[in-house]
Amino acid sequence: MSATPVDPLHALPIRLNIDDSDSPSDVVDALFLGRFATGEQPYAHSASLDRVKPRATLLPPRATVLRAARDGDRSATLAEGDGWTLLISRWNRGADVTVTAVTAELAEKVVGQATDGAADEPEPQPENVTMGFWYVSPRRGPHRTTRQISAGTWDEVRSNYTAPVADAMDGLMKTTPEDIAGRLLLLHGPPGTGKTSALRTLARSWRDWCQVDCVLDPERLFSDVGYLMDIAIGEDDGTAKGRWRLLLLEDCDELIRGEAKHTAGQALSRLLNLTDGLLGQGRNVLVGVTTNEDLERLHPAVVRPGRCLARIEVGPLTRAESVNWLGRTDEGLGRDGATLAELYALRRGTAPTSVPEQRGADADGGLYL
């Protein structure tokens, strides 16, 4: 039998200063650190759940609750058992479970008991695809969460793209792991042409063999080596079993334009190293980048032969294609056609608010707000 543990309040080797800006949950978080800080329980293990079943307590067998606090959507529970202490932090549907214990094996075991069967997976829908989202959390560091994203089939959305783009996308949507020659997927073109929509459809087309993850803070990814390593080497959703991963980096103009080496430091080099350098060796990782830049302004190292799995310029539909898409002619349709965003606006009968044209002002007097 282990010795009777000291209450967390008395185990803290530091003095806590509490004022009216601190919540009960903050106090619970601080008390949890006591036995770990003194070395009484020197090992810690944790797990995160994106969705927890409504009735799951996350308490392992024979747990004794010491403190419990709820602040709006967030709650914190402090519990203990023989040789271990547990902190449960819950918010909305997600939760973090952290255990300190007298041995590493015990800490890992208790976390497993607390989370066993607690994860709640939404009922899969045929039109949905699971996408991951990476970001750096101030409290937890690099973190990944998942969501079910609605995406149409390629046959359903093919008419959203001008003929040359649709032809290029035909082959991309049918790509299999055996077809992969380059590791970089580049979609470039004006805003509103449907680059992001194409990537959602691609995620659905590839979902049997590729997990698609969107990096929400790409500018930090390639400036923070630890974050990059967590994403490049970390295993999620079965990628250790041979599944590929596609990391999506949206609107990365500064990273891959011609002067990127000067403005972004080592970020461009790290991107290229992930696609076909030492960092990417042995990893089933693809990188998808969207940008509004013209091809001529992109860094030559990005677009060199052999590096890109696909390099597609996504442009507006022609006037004839736009008329066919709308099913009618429209006064707001320009002679050169329209982007996908413009077509949806015309279909809804809406248009961006603009400053009325001023006589005698510059030719570009209509400014979108």
N, C-alpha and C positions, 0 to 999 in steps of 0.2 A: 504494500500500500504506500502511496506517495504521501508526503507530509501535507498537512492541512494548508491550503493556499491562503496567502494573505489577501484581504479584500483589496480590489484594485485601487480604491481611494487611498489606502495607506501604502500601497506599493509604489506609487509615483515618486520618483526621486527628485521631482521638481515641484515648485510651488505654482499653483494655477491661479491666475488673476482673471476673475470673471466679472463682466459688467453687463449692462442691459443690451449690448449689441450681440451677446452670445445667446444661442438657443439651447434648449435641453439636449438636442441632438449633438451639438458641439461638445457639451460636457461628456456625453456618452463616448464620443470619439476619443476624447482625451483620456478618459479612464481606461479604455481598452489598451492603451500603450503601457500601462504601469508594469505589468509582469514581464513584458518584453524588454522594457527599458532597464529594469533591474537585473535581467539575466535569469530570473526564475523560470521563464519560458522563452528560451533564446531562439526558437525556430518559428517561422511564420509561413503560411501558405494561403493563397486566395484564389477565388474564382468569380467570374462575372456572368450574369445571365441577362440576356436582352429582354426576355419575356418569361415571367414566372406565373405558374398556375395560380389562380385566385386564392385557392384554399391552402396552398403550400406555406408552411410556417418557416421552413429553412432551419428548423431546430433539430439537431441530431438526437438520437436516443439518450435518455438520462441527462438532458440538459436542464440546468437551473437558471432561470432568468433573473439577472441582477438589476438591470435597469431597462426601461423601455420609454421611448419618447417619440412623439409624432408632431411634425411641423408642416402643416398643409399636406402636400403630396409626398413629403419625405418622412421616413421613419428610421429610427436607429434602435437596435436591440442588442444588449450586452448579456451574454450567458456564459456559463462555465460548466465544466465537467471534471473528471479525474485527470489532472495533468494538462488541461487545456482551457483556453478562453476564446470566445467567439464573438465577433461583431457582425451584425447584419445591417447593411445600409440599403434601404429600398426607396425607389422613386418611381412614380407611375407604375409601369409594368416591369421595370428592370430592378436588378439587385446586385450588390457586391457582398460576398461572403469571405471573411478573413479570419483565420484561426492562428493563434500562437500556442505553442505546446512545448513540452519538455524534450521531445524528439521530433525530427523532421518527418519521420514516418507517421507519427501520431497526428501531426498537423495536417498532413495530406489525407489521412484516413478520415478525420473528422469533417474536413471540407467535402469529401466524397459522400459521406453519410448525409450531410446537410443539404446537398444539392441533388441527390439521387432522385430522379423522377420528377424534379420540380420544374424543369424547363417546359414551357408551353409553346408548341409550334402551331402557327395558324394553319387552318385547313388549306392545302394547296389548291389553287385555281388554275385551270388550263391556260388562261391568258396572262397569268402572273409569272414573274421570275424573281428569285431571291438575289438581291444585290447587297454587297457589303459596302460599308462606308467607314473609312479610316479618318481619324483626326487626333490631334494631341489634346488631351484633357488636362487642365491645370492640376487636377487632383490625382489622376491615374496614369498620366503620361500617354504614350501611343495606345489608342483604343480603337476597337472595331465593333461596329454594330451592324445589324442586318435589317432589311426591310423587304416587303413584297412589293415589287414594282409592276404596274400594268404595262404591257407591251403588246402591240399588234404583231401579226405575222408579217413576213416580208411581202407576201402576195397582197395583203391588205393595205400596206403603206407604200408600195412601189410607185404608185402614181403621184406621190408627193415629191418626186425627184425628176429632174430633167433627164432625157433619154441617155446621154453619155454617162451620167452619174448612176442611173439605175442599172445600166449594163455592167459597170464596174462593181456595183454592190451585189449583183447576182452571184458573181464568183466568190466574193467575200463571205456572203451568207452561207454558202455551201462548203466553206473551208473545214477541213478536219485536221487533227494533229499531224497526220502524215503529209499534209500539204504545206506545213509551216517551214518557210525558208528564212525569212527575216523576223525579227522580234518587235519591230516598231510599226504601229498602225497610226497613220497620220491623216486626219480629216481637216482640211483648211478651206476657208471661204468666208464670204460676208456673214454678218449676224443674221439670224432668222431664216437660214436656209435649211434647217432640219438636221444639223450635225448630231445634236444630243438625242433627238428622236431616233436617228439611225442607230446610235449606240445602244439604245434600249432594245430595239428590235434585234440587234446583233446578239445581245445578251440572251434573248430568248432562243435565237437560232442555235447558239452554241451551248445551251445550258446542260446538255448531256455530257459534255466533256470539259467545260471551262467555267470556272467561278469568276464572275466579274465584280471587281471592287473599285469604288470611286474614292479617290483621295481628295478630301475636302480642303486641305491646305497644302497644295503642291509646292508652293514657294518655300514652305518650311521643310518639306520632305527632303529636298536635295541640298539643304543647308544644315541639316541635323543628321549626322551620321548614325546616331543611335536609332532615330526614327526610321531611317532608310533600311537599316539592318533588320529591325523588327518586321517591316513589311516584306523585305526581300527573302528573308530566311524563315520567318514565322510560318507555321502551318495552321491553316484554317479550313474547315468544311471539306476535309478529305483530300486536300492537295498533296498530302504525304502519300496517298494511294495512287498517284499518277495523274490526277486531274491537273489541268492547266489553270493558270490565273491570268486574267487581263486586268491590269491596273489602269484606270481611266484618270487622266489629268486634263481638266477642261480649262480652256482659255489661257494657255501657257505661252502667250505671245512673247513675253520678255525672255523666257527660258530658251526658245529655239530660233529666235530671229538672228540675223547675220552678226550683230554686235553682241550676242549673248555672252561670249567669252569675257568681254570687258565688263558688262553690267551685272552678270550673275555669278562671277567668280568660278568656282569649281562645280556649280550646279549642273551645267551642261555636260561636263565630263562624267559626272556621276550618273546622269541619265543614260549616256551612251554606254557606260560600263555595265549598267544594269541590263541593257538590251543585248550586247554581244561582247562584253568584257569579262574579266575574271569574276566579278560579282554575280553575273548571270549564268556562269557555268554550272551545269547540273541542276538548274532550276527551271521548271516549266512556267516561265513568266513572260508574258507579253505586256507591252506598254502602249496604251492608246492615248494619243494627244489630239486635242482639238485646238484650233487657232483661227483667228480672223485675218492673219497675215497672208499676203500674196506669196506665191511660191518663190518668186525672185528674191524676197526679203528673208527667206529662211536660211539658216546656217548650212553651208554645204556639207558639213559632217553629218547632219541629220538626214539629208535626202540622198546621200551617196548610194549607188547601186549595191544591193545585197543587204542593206540594213532594214529596209521597210518591207513588211509583209504586204502592205497596201498603202498607197499614197493617192488620195482621192480629193480632188477639188470639188466641193459641193457648192454649186451656184444656183441662181434663180431659175424658175421654169420660163420657157419662151412664152411669147404672147399666145400662140396657138395652144400650147400645153396648159396655160393658165385658164384660157376660155373653156377648154375641155374639162379642167379640174372643177371650175365653178359651175359648169353646165349652162353658162350664159355669158354674154358680154357685159361689161360693167364700165361705167364712166371713170371709175378710179383706177382702171387697169392701164398701165403705161404701155408705150409702144414696144418696150424691151421685155415685157413680161413682168413677173412679180416673184418675190420670195415666198416661201411657205407661210411665214408669219403674216405677210401682207394678204395672202389669199384667205387665211382664216379670218382676218379682220374684215375683209370685204364680204365674206360669207355671213359673218355676224352683223354686218351693217354698221361696224364701228371703224373709227380712224383715229390716229394719234391727235391729241390736242396740239394745235400749232398757233404760232403768232401770225396774224393776218399779214399779207404781203404789203410792204410799205413802198409807196411810190417814191422814186428817187433814192431809195436805199440800195444796198448791195444786192446783186442778183440772187444771193442765197438768203433772202430776207425771211423765208419761212423756217423758223427754228422749232424743232420738236422739243417739247418740255419733258 
